[in-house]
Amino acid sequence: MIKKGFRQKVLTGIAAAALALSMVPVGMASAEPGSKYASDITLKNVDSGATVTAYQIVDAVVDSNNNLTYKYANGIDGNTYSALQSNSAEMKAAVGKIATDIAGGSVTPLDVKTVTAAGGAVTFSGLDDGEWLFVVTNADGSTKVYQNTVVNNTPKSSGLTYVANPQTVDIKAEDGPQPDKTVGESNAHETSEYQVGDLVPFTITAAVPNYPSNYTNPTFTFKDAPNDGLIDQTDTIEVKANGNPVAASEYTVAANGNGFTLSFKSDFIKTHLGQTITVAYKAKLTSAAFKTASDGTKNSLTLDYSNSPTTTHTSDPIKDKVNTYGFYFQKVDKDSHPLQGAEFTLYNEDGTEAIKDENGDVLKSTADANGYVWFEDLADGKTYTVKETKVPAGKQAVADFKVTIKAASATLDNPATTGIAEANYQKYTNDNTVVDPDQGVLPITGGAGTLALTVAGVVMIAGSAMIVASSRKKISK
């Protein structure tokens, strides 16, 4: 009598990339020798170079009377396992536990086979009939997270006998998480809206992979690495999962140069599978910001995540860019000769507040030997007021003037910094000179003009006294 009670099934668990089950337990139980119902199992959707390991967890045994019975791997409760429904949550959990127990040695598979994938598929030839657990170890550089997959090749009935039951299955996999990071209020990958001393907002997003239960200690870690010109402010970090705030106790933050490393705890990862993680923070823009056309102030992000229970993969870096600009002019006298030593201070548009750098120091610039004055690390579209706050001897301060930064015009080199090709400066005006006029006679203290004025004043006073005296004499007569 032929029994048909064993269900045909392909069981797919939750994501399990690169299951590190390379250890084959010693004392492996033996499967049914020389089964005449052995068949091929082909797995598709497997990256070339990946190592696929097949673990036999159930052996289907057909005796001489055509009775079909089952033998389970040591450590698997056959009654519990056979009662599970295909593709149910309970079955997925059971498969994940079996994979974990094989790695830990508490389940001993009946047989183990290993094949390297080529051409996007892998074929196991002549596998003993029963059920096989397949796990995939990624090739180097692979980003996929593969699911645990159980394939049933138990012989199927054909009339009054059994026949082999070959299988072709697509292994389910998801691409590894693709992190993203944006900068500024517009959530773009580049901004020109900020100046030195500003706190620039950044936002990181990435989805937690759907790790199966045999990922007992998964990794999910953001590494933020700005270059010179930005300093991450770790006290501004805010984390959310699917829009809900995440307590700081669920992750750790460690400073790393100008950046930080944020690592989520494994229990949090396992309870937030598939959820989108958002990390918002601010970085201070410093005076070491964008200097050259080939450089730029960039903020690089990578994500380390588990692509097997024992290995991690690092994502390609995401780089945001903060552009800043400068302007320059030449300080000259009325004869167009450079004036060295004139000091200028930069203010906001209405001239009421001095612009300060990341350390709180006011932005000042003093004319060099060629009269050049310059300011840098400024924002596109902003208007600044320039005030002369130290005037060369014998000269008058120029009236306050305004400069509006325009990225389209800020493509010039700063002539005062030889050997550096900034390509992010603009001129103040077309002729780009600021003239300090000579002082007039009235403002000068101790000069010839002042002496002449004093003598004239004395003469006028003496003349007035004589007139008054003469008038009094006439009255007395």
LONUMAR-262990 format. One line per 10 residues: number of its first residue (from 1); their letters; for each residue x, y negated, z of C-alpha. Coordinates in steps of 0.05 Angstrom, whole numbers, plus 32768, in hexadecimal, padded with zeros to 4 digits. Layout:
<atoms>
NUM	a	X,Y,Z; ...
</atoms>
This chain:
<atoms>
1	mikkgfrqkv	8000,8000,8000; 801C,7FBC,7FED; 801A,7F85,8021; 8010,7F3E,8008; 8010,7F19,804B; 8051,7EF4,8042; 8043,7EB0,8024; 806B,7E93,7FEA; 8086,7E50,7FFD; 80BA,7E1A,7FF3
11	ltgiaaaala	80C5,7DF4,8032; 80E3,7DB0,8031; 80F9,7D8E,8072; 8107,7D45,8080; 8146,7D25,8063; 8187,7D4A,8072; 81C2,7D34,804A; 8203,7D5A,804B; 81F1,7D8A,8083; 8235,7D9D,809F
21	lsmvpvgmas	8226,7DE7,80A6; 8269,7DFC,808B; 8272,7E29,80C7; 825B,7E70,80B8; 824B,7E92,80FA; 8273,7ED0,810C; 824C,7F11,8114; 8219,7EFF,80DE; 81DF,7F30,80DB; 81DD,7F59,809B
31	aepgskyasd	81A5,7F51,8068; 8182,7F8A,8044; 81BA,7FAB,801B; 81B3,7FAF,7FD0; 816C,7F95,7FCA; 8151,7FA3,7F84; 8127,7F64,7F89; 8160,7F33,7F8D; 8155,7EF4,7F63; 8174,7EB2,7F4E
41	itlknvdsga	8163,7E71,7F71; 8172,7E30,7F4B; 8172,7DED,7F6E; 816C,7DAE,7F45; 8176,7D64,7F56; 81BA,7D72,7F77; 81F4,7D44,7F67; 822F,7D64,7F45; 8266,7D74,7F76; 8237,7D7E,7FB1
51	tvtayqivda	8240,7DBE,7FD8; 8200,7DE6,7FE3; 81FE,7E1B,8019; 81C7,7E50,801B; 81B6,7E71,805E; 8189,7EAE,805C; 8159,7EA7,8097; 8125,7EDC,8082; 8131,7F1F,805E; 80F6,7F3E,8038
61	vvdsnnnlty	80FC,7F8A,803B; 80D5,7FB8,800D; 80DA,8000,8023; 80D3,803F,7FF9; 8088,803E,8004; 8082,7FF7,7FEA; 8075,7FDB,802F; 808E,7F93,8036; 80AA,7F7F,8079; 80D5,7F45,8092
71	kyangidgnt	8115,7F3F,80B8; 8127,7EFC,80D9; 816B,7EDF,80E7; 8183,7EE8,812E; 8169,7EAE,8157; 8128,7EA3,812F; 80E6,7EB8,814E; 80C3,7EDB,8115; 807D,7ED6,8132; 8083,7E8B,813D
81	ysalqsnsae	80A4,7E7E,80FA; 8072,7EA8,80D1; 8038,7E82,80F0; 804F,7E3F,80D6; 802C,7E1E,809B; 8055,7E0D,805D; 806B,7DC4,8059; 804A,7DB3,809B; 806B,7D85,80CC; 8076,7DC0,80FA
91	mkaavgkiat	8098,7DE7,80C3; 80C6,7DAC,80B2; 80D8,7DA5,80FC; 80E6,7DF0,8100; 8113,7DEE,80C2; 813A,7DB4,80E0; 8143,7DDA,8121; 815A,7E19,80FD; 818E,7DF0,80D7; 81A6,7DD2,8119
101	diaggsvtpl	81A8,7E16,813B; 81D0,7E34,8102; 8203,7DFD,8109; 8204,7E07,8154; 8209,7E53,814F; 81C7,7E65,8171; 81A9,7E7E,812F; 81D1,7EB0,8107; 81BC,7EB2,80BD; 81B5,7EF5,809A
111	dvktvtaagg	81E2,7EDE,8061; 8206,7E9F,8049; 8217,7E89,8003; 8239,7E48,7FEB; 8239,7E2A,7FA5; 8251,7DE7,7F8A; 821F,7DC2,7F60; 822F,7DAF,7F18; 8205,7D8B,7EE4; 81D2,7D75,7F17
121	avtfsglddg	81BE,7DBC,7F2C; 81D7,7DFA,7F4E; 81C4,7E43,7F45; 81CC,7E7B,7F78; 81CC,7EBC,7F53; 81B1,7EFD,7F6E; 819A,7EE5,7FB3; 817B,7F19,7FDF; 812F,7F12,7FE3; 8113,7EEC,801F
131	ewlfvvtnad	811A,7EA4,8034; 8157,7E78,802D; 8167,7E36,804E; 818F,7E08,8020; 81B8,7DCE,8039; 81E1,7D9E,800F; 8223,7D7F,8021; 822E,7D40,7FF8; 8268,7D37,7FCA; 8296,7CFF,7FDD
141	gstkvyqntv	8276,7CBC,7FCF; 822F,7CD7,7FCA; 81FA,7CAC,7FEA; 81C0,7CDE,7FE8; 819E,7CFA,8025; 8185,7D41,8014; 814B,7D64,8036; 8150,7DA8,8056; 8130,7DD9,8025; 8118,7E20,8030
151	vnntpkssgl	810A,7E4A,7FF1; 80E4,7E8B,7FF3; 80F8,7EC0,7FC0; 80D2,7EF9,7FE0; 80BF,7F2B,7FA9; 807A,7F22,7F8C; 8048,7F59,7F7E; 803D,7F70,7F37; 8008,7FA6,7F33; 801C,7FDD,7F62
161	tyvanpqtvd	8063,7FC7,7F6B; 808F,7F8B,7F7A; 80BA,7F62,7F4C; 80F2,7F30,7F58; 80DC,7EE8,7F64; 8110,7EB6,7F49; 8105,7E6D,7F5C; 8117,7E28,7F40; 810E,7DEF,7F71; 811B,7DA4,7F71
171	ikaedgpqpd	813F,7D93,7FB2; 8121,7D54,7FCE; 8150,7D1C,7FDE; 814E,7CD2,7FEB; 8183,7CA1,7FD8; 81A8,7C86,8013; 8190,7C44,8031; 81A2,7C07,8008; 81AF,7BCD,8038; 81A1,7B86,8025
181	ktvgesnahe	81B6,7B44,8043; 819E,7AFE,8033; 81B4,7AB9,8048; 818F,7A79,8056; 8145,7A68,805D; 8139,7A7D,8015; 8153,7AC4,8021; 8182,7AC3,7FE6; 81C8,7ADF,7FDE; 81E7,7A9B,7FD5
191	tseyqvgdlv	81DB,7A57,7FF4; 81F7,7A10,7FF1; 81CA,79F2,8026; 81F9,79F1,8062; 8233,79C7,807A; 826C,79D2,80AB; 8253,79DD,80F2; 820F,79F7,80DC; 81F3,7A3A,80F2; 81E4,7A60,80B2
201	pftitaavpn	81AB,7A94,80B7; 81B5,7ADA,809B; 8185,7B15,8097; 8198,7B5F,8090; 8166,7B94,807B; 816B,7BE0,8071; 813E,7C1C,807A; 8150,7C55,80A9; 8155,7C97,8082; 8124,7CCE,8091
211	ypsnytnptf	8154,7CF9,80B7; 813E,7D40,80C8; 8140,7D5A,810F; 8183,7D7C,8105; 81A3,7D37,8101; 81AE,7D36,814B; 81DB,7CF9,814E; 81CE,7CCE,8110; 81F4,7C8F,8101; 81D6,7C4D,80E9
221	tfkdapndgl	8207,7C13,80F1; 820C,7BCE,80D1; 8251,7BAE,80C9; 8251,7B64,80BA; 8293,7B46,80A4; 8294,7AFD,808F; 82D4,7AE0,8074; 82F4,7A9F,808B; 82C0,7A68,8090; 828A,7A8D,80B6
231	idqtdtievk	8287,7AA7,80FE; 824D,7AD4,8110; 8228,7ABF,814F; 8216,7B02,8170; 81EA,7AE0,81A4; 81BA,7ACD,816C; 81AD,7B15,8155; 8164,7B2B,8152; 8151,7B72,813C; 810D,7B8B,8124
241	angnpvaase	80F3,7BCF,810B; 80B9,7BC9,80DB; 80AF,7B83,80F4; 80AE,7B96,813E; 80E3,7B7B,816E; 8118,7BAD,8183; 8135,7BAA,81C9; 8180,7B9C,81CE; 8186,7BDD,81F6; 8179,7C04,81B5
251	ytvaangngf	81BA,7BEF,8195; 8200,7BD6,81A4; 8223,7B99,8188; 826F,7B91,8186; 8294,7B54,816C; 82C2,7B65,8131; 82ED,7B2B,811B; 82BE,7AF4,8103; 8286,7B28,80FC; 8266,7B60,8123
261	tlsfksdfik	8254,7BAA,8123; 820D,7BBC,8137; 8200,7C06,8145; 81BD,7C24,8154; 81B6,7C5B,8187; 81A6,7CA0,816C; 8165,7CA6,8193; 814D,7C65,8175; 815F,7C7D,812F; 813A,7CBF,8136
271	thlgqtitva	80FB,7C9B,814E; 80FB,7C67,8116; 8105,7C92,80D9; 80F2,7C6F,8098; 80E9,7C2C,80BB; 8107,7BEC,80A0; 8139,7BCC,80CF; 8143,7B81,80CD; 817D,7B5E,80EE; 817B,7B11,80EF
281	ykakltsaaf	81B5,7AE8,8109; 81DB,7AA7,80FE; 8223,7A99,80EC; 8247,7A57,80F8; 8264,7A36,80BA; 82AB,7A1F,80C9; 82DF,79F1,80AA; 8301,7A2E,808D; 82C8,7A34,805B; 82CC,7A38,800F
291	ktasdgtkns	830D,7A1A,7FF7; 831B,7A34,7FB2; 82F3,7A45,7F74; 8309,7A8E,7F78; 82FC,7A96,7FC2; 82B9,7A83,7FE1; 829C,7A8B,8026; 827F,7AD1,8024; 825E,7AFE,8058; 8265,7B48,8049
301	ltldysnspt	8237,7B7F,8065; 823E,7BCA,8064; 8212,7C01,8082; 822D,7C41,809F; 81F8,7C78,80A0; 81F7,7CC3,80A9; 81F3,7CEB,8069; 81FB,7D2C,808F; 81F8,7D3E,80D9; 8243,7D36,80DE
311	tthtsdpikd	8257,7D04,80A7; 8248,7CBC,8097; 8248,7C93,8057; 8258,7C49,8051; 822D,7C21,8021; 8249,7BF2,7FED; 8253,7BAC,800B; 821F,7B76,8003; 823E,7B31,7FFE; 821A,7AF0,800A
321	kvntygfyfq	823B,7AAE,7FF9; 8238,7A69,801A; 824F,7A31,7FEC; 8268,79F0,8008; 8283,79B2,7FE5; 82AE,7974,7FF0; 82BA,792F,7FD5; 82F6,7901,7FD1; 8307,78B9,7FC0; 8345,788D,7FBF
331	kvdkdshplq	834E,7854,7FF0; 836F,7817,7FCF; 8379,77CD,7FD9; 835F,7796,7FAC; 839A,77A2,7F7D; 838B,77ED,7F78; 83C7,7801,7FA2; 83BB,783E,7FCF; 83AD,782E,8017; 83C8,7862,8047
341	gaeftlyned	83AD,7869,808E; 8365,7853,8084; 8338,7882,80AD; 82F2,7895,8099; 82BC,78BA,80C1; 8282,78E2,80A3; 823B,78D8,80BC; 81F7,78F2,80AB; 81CD,78CD,8076; 81B3,7896,80A4
351	gteaikdeng	81F7,788D,80C4; 81E0,789B,810B; 8202,78DD,8119; 8249,78F2,8109; 8253,7934,80E5; 8279,7966,8111; 829E,79A6,8101; 8295,79EB,8122; 82BC,79D3,815F; 8294,7994,8169
361	dvlkstadan	82CA,7966,814D; 82B4,792B,8123; 82C7,792F,80D9; 82FB,78F9,80CB; 832A,78F0,8091; 8367,78C2,808C; 8381,78A8,804A; 83C2,78CA,8037; 83FE,78A9,8015; 83D8,78A7,7FD4
371	gyvwfedlad	839A,788A,7FF5; 8371,78CA,7FEE; 8339,78D6,801F; 830F,7916,801D; 82D9,793D,8041; 82C7,7986,8036; 8299,79BF,804D; 825B,7997,803C; 8215,79AB,8024; 81F8,79A3,7FDF
381	gktytvketk	81C1,796F,7FDA; 81D2,794C,801C; 81E3,7902,8020; 8219,78EB,804F; 822D,78A6,8068; 8277,7894,8068; 8292,7861,8099; 82D7,7843,809C; 82EA,7849,80E5; 8334,7835,80E3
391	vpagkqavad	834A,77FC,80B5; 8391,77EE,809D; 83B1,77AE,80B6; 839E,7770,8090; 8361,7791,806F; 8317,7790,807A; 82ED,77CF,8083; 82C5,77E1,8046; 827A,77E2,804F; 825B,7826,8062
401	fkvtikaasa	8249,784E,8024; 8222,788E,8014; 8236,78CD,7FEE; 8205,7903,7FD6; 8222,7947,7FCA; 820E,7966,7F87; 8225,79AD,7F79; 8222,79A0,7F2E; 8255,7968,7F34; 8280,7988,7F6A
411	tldnpattgi	82AD,79B0,7F3B; 82ED,7988,7F42; 832F,7995,7F64; 8343,796A,7F9F; 8381,7945,7F87; 8398,793B,7FCF; 83A3,7986,7FDA; 83D9,799A,7FAA; 83E1,79E4,7F9C; 8397,79F4,7FAA
421	aeanyqkytn	8362,79F6,7F73; 8323,79E9,7F9A; 82F3,79DB,7F60; 82BC,79C7,7F91; 82C9,797C,7F99; 82A7,7940,7F7C; 82BB,78F7,7F75; 829A,78C0,7F9E; 8291,7895,7F5F; 82AA,7895,7F18
431	dntvvdpdqg	82E7,7869,7F27; 82E9,788C,7F6B; 830B,7853,7F91; 82F7,7831,7FD1; 8315,77EB,7FD8; 8328,77CB,801A; 8328,777F,800F; 835B,7752,8030; 8345,7732,8070; 832D,76E9,806B
441	vlpitggagt	834C,76B0,8094; 8316,76B0,80C9; 831E,76F7,80E1; 836A,76F4,80E3; 8389,76EB,8128; 83CC,76C6,812D; 83D4,76BA,80E1; 83E5,767A,80BB; 839C,7670,80A9; 8389,7671,80F2
451	laltvagvvm	83BF,763E,8103; 83A7,760D,80CD; 8361,7614,80E5; 8377,7606,812D; 839E,75C6,8119; 8363,75AD,80F2; 8336,75B8,812D; 8365,7592,815C; 8367,7557,812C; 831C,7556,8127
461	iagsamivas	8314,7557,8172; 8347,751F,817C; 8324,74F4,8147; 82E2,74FF,8169; 82FF,74E9,81AC; 831A,74A9,818E; 82D8,7497,8170; 82B4,74A2,81B2; 82E8,7477,81D7; 82E2,743F,81A5
471	srkkisk	8296,743F,81AB; 829A,7439,81F7; 82C8,73FC,81F2; 8297,73D9,81C6; 825E,73E6,81F5; 8285,73CB,8231; 8290,7389,820D
</atoms>
